[in-house]
Amino acid sequence: MSQDVFKALSDPTRREILRMLRKRPMPAGELSEVFAMTKGSLSHHFNILKNAGLVRCERRGQFQVYSLNTSVFEETLAMLVDLFGSERKRKRS
């Protein structure tokens, strides 16, 4: 899981998509208006975010609506805290 998450987070376009979705779920068309790229390129970014589990996609009528999957963020943060928190504790001992 974490390798896909870090790959997804490594790209500035995907990070901006996540920032936008932090405010509210958004349809793909509305997100595409912000980025100067083809719908195919944007779809590629959405797929990477979905495969990493960072976003969910729900069909509402004719629209694809994207939202954050906060549980994956929480799991990743917990892993990082555990990883680096353990290191810090070992240095203090």
C-alpha positions as a Python dict, from the first residue, in 0.01 Angstrom:
ca = {
    (1, 'M'): (0, 0, 0),
    (2, 'S'): (253, 263, 109),
    (3, 'Q'): (456, 243, -214),
    (4, 'D'): (145, 334, -418),
    (5, 'V'): (61, 614, -174),
    (6, 'F'): (408, 767, -198),
    (7, 'K'): (407, 736, -578),
    (8, 'A'): (72, 914, -588),
    (9, 'L'): (190, 1189, -354),
    (10, 'S'): (512, 1245, -548),
    (11, 'D'): (338, 1434, -829),
    (12, 'P'): (242, 1802, -786),
    (13, 'T'): (-75, 1767, -997),
    (14, 'R'): (-201, 1483, -780),
    (15, 'R'): (-118, 1675, -463),
    (16, 'E'): (-320, 1970, -595),
    (17, 'I'): (-614, 1739, -672),
    (18, 'L'): (-599, 1614, -313),
    (19, 'R'): (-588, 1972, -179),
    (20, 'M'): (-899, 2055, -379),
    (21, 'L'): (-1081, 1743, -261),
    (22, 'R'): (-993, 1826, 99),
    (23, 'K'): (-1253, 2104, 79),
    (24, 'R'): (-1533, 1891, -68),
    (25, 'P'): (-1609, 1606, -311),
    (26, 'M'): (-1592, 1728, -671),
    (27, 'P'): (-1701, 1602, -1013),
    (28, 'A'): (-1422, 1510, -1253),
    (29, 'G'): (-1536, 1779, -1498),
    (30, 'E'): (-1505, 2051, -1237),
    (31, 'L'): (-1158, 1932, -1143),
    (32, 'S'): (-1055, 1919, -1509),
    (33, 'E'): (-1136, 2291, -1549),
    (34, 'V'): (-848, 2376, -1314),
    (35, 'F'): (-573, 2186, -1496),
    (36, 'A'): (-429, 2266, -1838),
    (37, 'M'): (-411, 1906, -1959),
    (38, 'T'): (-612, 1660, -2160),
    (39, 'K'): (-891, 1465, -1996),
    (40, 'G'): (-689, 1150, -2066),
    (41, 'S'): (-391, 1284, -1872),
    (42, 'L'): (-613, 1388, -1584),
    (43, 'S'): (-782, 1048, -1589),
    (44, 'H'): (-436, 891, -1553),
    (45, 'H'): (-379, 1099, -1237),
    (46, 'F'): (-722, 999, -1101),
    (47, 'N'): (-642, 632, -1160),
    (48, 'I'): (-313, 656, -970),
    (49, 'L'): (-491, 825, -679),
    (50, 'K'): (-766, 560, -684),
    (51, 'N'): (-515, 272, -703),
    (52, 'A'): (-334, 416, -402),
    (53, 'G'): (-667, 430, -220),
    (54, 'L'): (-636, 806, -162),
    (55, 'V'): (-959, 893, -343),
    (56, 'R'): (-1293, 731, -402),
    (57, 'C'): (-1499, 772, -713),
    (58, 'E'): (-1878, 753, -716),
    (59, 'R'): (-2106, 778, -1015),
    (60, 'R'): (-2387, 1028, -963),
    (61, 'G'): (-2602, 1025, -1272),
    (62, 'Q'): (-2371, 1107, -1560),
    (63, 'F'): (-2096, 1248, -1335),
    (64, 'Q'): (-1795, 1085, -1170),
    (65, 'V'): (-1755, 1248, -828),
    (66, 'Y'): (-1423, 1217, -646),
    (67, 'S'): (-1372, 1242, -270),
    (68, 'L'): (-1087, 1182, -28),
    (69, 'N'): (-1046, 846, 142),
    (70, 'T'): (-919, 974, 473),
    (71, 'S'): (-861, 629, 622),
    (72, 'V'): (-562, 572, 390),
    (73, 'F'): (-415, 907, 496),
    (74, 'E'): (-460, 809, 860),
    (75, 'E'): (-293, 469, 805),
    (76, 'T'): (0, 629, 621),
    (77, 'L'): (44, 894, 889),
    (78, 'A'): (35, 629, 1161),
    (79, 'M'): (299, 427, 974),
    (80, 'L'): (524, 734, 943),
    (81, 'V'): (482, 826, 1309),
    (82, 'D'): (558, 470, 1409),
    (83, 'L'): (860, 457, 1181),
    (84, 'F'): (1013, 788, 1279),
    (85, 'G'): (877, 795, 1632),
    (86, 'S'): (1048, 462, 1704),
    (87, 'E'): (1375, 598, 1567),
    (88, 'R'): (1352, 903, 1791),
    (89, 'K'): (1283, 685, 2097),
    (90, 'R'): (1587, 468, 2022),
    (91, 'K'): (1811, 775, 2001),
    (92, 'R'): (1692, 894, 2344),
    (93, 'S'): (1763, 558, 2509),
}
